């Protein structure tokens, strides 16, 4: 996954239920939750659980 999250050094964890596909319109929607993975050089990586 790429995007502006890498600029913040935090990437959302995507669960299967966060993805939606409307077969009629072929519209794809991604709504990430609040659970994040921190990249190694993020200062918050040491204090956020599970990151």
C-alpha positions, 0 to 999 in steps of 0.5 A: 500500500502506498500513499501519504501515510508513508510521509507520516511514517504510519500505515493503516492496517487494512482488514477485509471488512474495510474493503467494499466493491459495488459490482453494479457500478464497479466502484471500489472503496477502502475505509481504513480503521484507526489501527496503524503500523509504524515504520521503523524510524517513526518515533511513535513506534516505541510507544504504540502497542502492536506497531 
